[in-house]
Amino acid sequence: MPTLNPRVAVYTGTFDPIHLGHLDVIRRGSHLFDRLIVGVGINPDKATLFSIEERVELIRKVTAEYENVEVEQFHGLAVQFVRKAGARILLRGLRTLSDMEYEFTMSLMNLHLDPGIETIFLMAKEEFSHVSSSLLRQIAVLGGDLTKFLAEPVKVALVKKATGK
């Protein structure tokens, strides 16, 4: 088994699309760890608007300023991807109490699946605590203003996908 580096973290999600709350976690994580890998995954319980390749490309665009951030797609369990990356930390963002309950359960399961991987949580800033990708997709379909929630390249891509414009 490869040695896991405690200075490397992986932040996983579907990121459909990536929003400013996600980017805040990435920014903060990039300051905490020597290397941060954003793992773009497939959740079989979620239907995505963007393909995995589109999501990876959008995330690369909006994280280009962070020299220690990499973006990769993965298939399978997050803990397997974290171990394969040689990381010791699975980074997660928390918005609400319901997130906490779900993430607590997931972190315990991940600990059982791989005791060498630790989960670290970053609390969402207040201005992002209500933001979710699914809600932003709905706002895009209905023509609402997404400026406060998405980086410009993501906003343009989402509006185009959601409305065909």
N, C-alpha and C positions, 0 to 999 in steps of 0.2 A: 504494500500500500504506500502511495506517495505521502510525504510529509505535508501536513496542512499548514499554511501560512496564516498566522493570526493578524497579519497586516493587510490581508486580501479579503475583500468582502464581495458577496454577490447579492444583487437586488433583483429579485425575480417578479414577473407579472406578465399579464397579457398586453397591457398598455394599448388599449384599443379605444381611443387614442391616448397617447401620453399627454398629460395635462400639467399645469403649473404646480400642482401638489406633488406629483411624481418628480418633477424637475427639482423641487425644493429638497426632497429626500436625496436625490442624486447629488445636488450641490453640497449639501451638508455631509453626506457620506464620503464625497471626494476629499473633504477636509479631514475626515477622521481616519481614513485608511490610505495606505500607500497606493493601492490599486483597487478600483471598483469596477466590477463587471456587471453590466445590466443584462440579465438573462431574459430574453423575450420568449415566452412559452405558449403552449397551446393548452387551454383548459377545455376538456371534452364537454363540460357543462355549460360553456359559453359559446354563443354564435358570434363571430367577430365580423366587423364591417371591413376592416383592412386585412389583407393577407399578412402572413408572418414576415415576408420579405419587405412589404411596404412599411410595416411597423418598425422593423429594424432600421430601415433607411431614414424614416422620420426621426427616430431617436438619435441616430448618428448625427443628423443635421443639427438638432437642438442641443446636443451635448458636446459638440466639436470643441468648444472653448475649454473643456476640462481635459487636460493632458493625461491624467491618470484614469480616465473612464473609457472602458471598452464596451461594445455592444455585440452580443452574440445571440443567435437563436438556439433553442434547445427543445428536445422532445423528451418526455418522461418525467420522472420525479425531480423536484427542485433539489433535494439533498444529493441526488446522484450527480446533477449538474455542478453543484457546489464542490463536491469531492473531486470530480473530474477536472475542475478549474484549479484545484490545489488550494482552495480557500478554506478557511476555518469558520467564517462568519456568513450567516444568511441574514441580510438586512431587510427589514420590513417597516412599512409605514403604518401608523395607526391614526384613524380619523375619529372614530366614535366608539362608544361602549360595545356596540354590536360587532365592530371590527375586532375589539379586544377579545371578545368571547370566541370568535372564529379563529383569530390568530393564536390565541392561547392553546386551543385544541390542536391546531396545526403544528405549533412549535413542540408540543408534547409528543405528537406522532412522529415528527421529524427526529426528535431526540431518540425515540425508540428505533427508528429506521437506521440512524447513524449517530451514535453518541459522541462522535468526534466533531460534529457540526453544532455550533451555538447560534441561536437566533437572537439578534439585537433589534430592538424596536426604537424608531424615532417617531415622536408624536407630531402630528400635522400641526402646522401653524393654524391659528384660528381662521384666517381668511381662506384656507383650503379644506377645512374640516367637513364641509358639506359637498365638496366636489367629487363626482364620480364620472368615469368614462361613459357609463350607460346613460346617465343624466345628460351629459354633454352631447351625446349622439341624438337624444330626443330633442334637445334645444336646437341643434343644427337642422334637423328635419323640419321643425316648425318655424325656422327663420329667426331665431333669437340671436342676441348679441353674445358672442363667445370671447370677446376681446380680453376680459378679465380672467379667463380660465385657461387659455391656450396660447402657446407661442405662435407667432404669425405663420410659419410654414405648416404647422399642424392645423391651424384654423382654416387656412386655404384648402388644404387637402380634405379636411372633414366636410366642409361646406360643399366642395365639389362631389365628394362621394355620396353625401346625404341628399343632395338636391339635383345633382347632375349639371350644376352651373359652374 
